[in-house]
Amino acid sequence: KFPAEKTSGAASRVLSARDSLEEVVKAAVSNAQKARSRIENEVLSADELDSLRAAHLVPDGQPPSERPHYIAFDIGPCGKLLKPMGDLDFEDAVSLFKRTFRIGLPCGVDAVLVETMNDCYEAKAAVLAAKEVCGELGLDIPVFATTVYDENGRLLTGADPETMTAIFEGLGADAFGMNCSLGPEQMAPFVPRLTTAASIPVIVNPNAGLPRSENGNTVYDVTAEHFAEVMTRIAGSGADLLGGCCGTNPEYICRTVNALQNRKASPVAEKNLSVIASYTHTVNIGGKNAPVLIGERINPTGKKKFKEALRANDIPYIVSQGLEQETNGAQVLDVNVGLPEIDEKKMMVAVVGELQAVSALPLQIDTSSPEVMEAALRRYNGKALVNSVNGKQEVMRAVFPLVKKYGGVVVALTIDESGIPETSAGRLAIVKKLYDTAAEYGIGRKNIIIDPLAMSVSSDDKAPVATLETVRAVHDAGGNTILGVSNVSFGLPERELVTAAFFTMAMQSGLSAAIMNPDSEEMRKAYACCCVLSGHDAQCAAYISFAEKYAAEKEKQTSSSADGERLAALRRIAAIASAASGGTVSPDVSGAAAGGTQAAPQNTAPAGGSPLQHAIIRGLKAEAAAGTRELIKTAVPLDIINNELIPALDVVGKGFETKKVYLPQLLMSAEAAAAAFSVIKGHLAKTGTQGKSRGTIIVATVKGDIHDIGKNI
């Protein structure tokens, strides 16, 4: 039967139609609220613990099957924004949730419900904390999680339903869905999106419509009868756990239970979708999707400048490599910062955090160290691509548990203790071992992407044939494949020509994803042409867009336009920012652009925008400060504000208003503008210039409230 629940939005929770339960839970909630300050110190009184236990209304030890209802330990947001939007560190958030769970979970609850989350990063912290505390206490209870969507189907920080599906499934949540903020009619359109993507049960807990004020009281516009009608439709869309949030009461739940009395929930079907995610959107791998482009340039191998940047802790240079690849069509960014003389773990965590602060692209965590891999996966905001595991038993034992715990799609190399097989048959034997071993850890094939290994044709002219045969065999068996395609041309002149041809052959053989250089003109041309000729480009739209940009870029290259000066200025500013941060490297900034089949939300600069405007729009604090220092040598401070800072913030504001930019990007742009303002203020103080006072304005908001974010912007 459909479970029904009443969550904390209306100050009491009812999991059955029994009115008596409402009063008991009211008492428990009241005592819990009084105890909030003591929870901070990990102390609860005996009376408060008794209130938690009393919610069961049954003697301790009675089997759950004999209880008239189930009790969930319900927890909401911690009330602080996590970095980079706020000042709360991810691990501190996990610790806050753990302290609460350690108090409540031993009290005999049947489940954990993490609800009313509007930030997927905080939701991850809470679910991770719940799972880890359950492990500490030896408890085998389900963990549910629900988030809050706006009328456009987005969290406050930008995630859509498909993104939250990927993240919660990856973390091992037992059920997930949405609650609060919307009424049942407004939630209904999002339910099919959840059930289509999810391989776990879906929860739907709407409010009793939308609130309004009458005579100083908050009332809701949906009756209990209409609520039950819509919930019946929602059940028909595949939702499995139904309930109510703000404005609902026992009557709403009772009517919903009665309406669904004779209906049984259908088994949840396995969707077999290979999906990775950032904090805003998903990228689907394999199936009928075009091959995914993974930018390879955040990697020190064979890159002198990149190695210098790692040694100098030059994060701005590393981030610039990611942003340039995003501009040129990368859909995922590979992140490899392995260098013997640096602290790889510290650098990986820093680079992942800085990249996610300014780019919405999913990341591929690329490391051979399980310790580094865990540190990155734990802090990654989304569901990552993990590079890599292989057929060696020691490596599988180290990597598969991390993928199971934190979620991810793992790249699996066809190499084991015996080396790399020369034939496709030998590599396919390793593929079977990888699939079978992953299954022992509870990892399905949808979360494995096979790398048949592209070897240099200059050292073995038969190697590419074996690689392509393996790609085709895995594809025909329903699996996904990935290749680092540039390896094939190592040691040859005019490498791009060979790499692009091999890339085309691999795509024709069924390649699911490629680790490649998106800045390569030959690679972009090969990808655009292959997609349009293989049915991955409806009405040739992406190819036409690519061709237009390609033609425009060729025209730019043959003229001495102002764009050349802009790029030169951008290089100078990036170099200044790099030096200011302790770095020594000037990035190679490209103005080229190519079409991609999947677009990430991003801050977009207007045509002809200045380097400073681009830095603010992108949320690059060091570059914004450096650009302002450069401009202020010749420009009037007020002109910089009016002609540079305000227009850039207008672009970001319009993007936020039209849902093309989300809160994380908005806040990073605001911080970049603040860095520029700081330079201007410092200049005015140094030169003794005084502006005319126009009085004082005080903006007062509740600390931590959503409006506090706007005030700080």
Helices and strands as residue ranges (DSSP letters): E 4-6, G 8-10, H 19-34, H 36-40, H 46-54, G 64-66, E 72-75, H 90-104, G 105-107, E 111-117, H 120-137, E 143-147, H 161-171, E 175-179, H 184-187, G 188-190, H 191-197, E 202-205, E 211-214, E 217-220, H 224-236, E 241-244, H 250-259, E 274-277, E 282-285, E 292-295, H 304-311, H 315-327, E 332-335, H 344-358, E 363-366, H 370-379, E 385-390, H 393-406, E 409-413, H 424-440, G 445-447, E 448-451, H 463-476, E 482-484, G 485-489, H 495-508, E 513-516, H 521-533, G 538-540, H 541-557, H 562-580, H 611-618, H 621-631, H 637-640, I 641-645, H 646-657, H 663-687, H 706-712
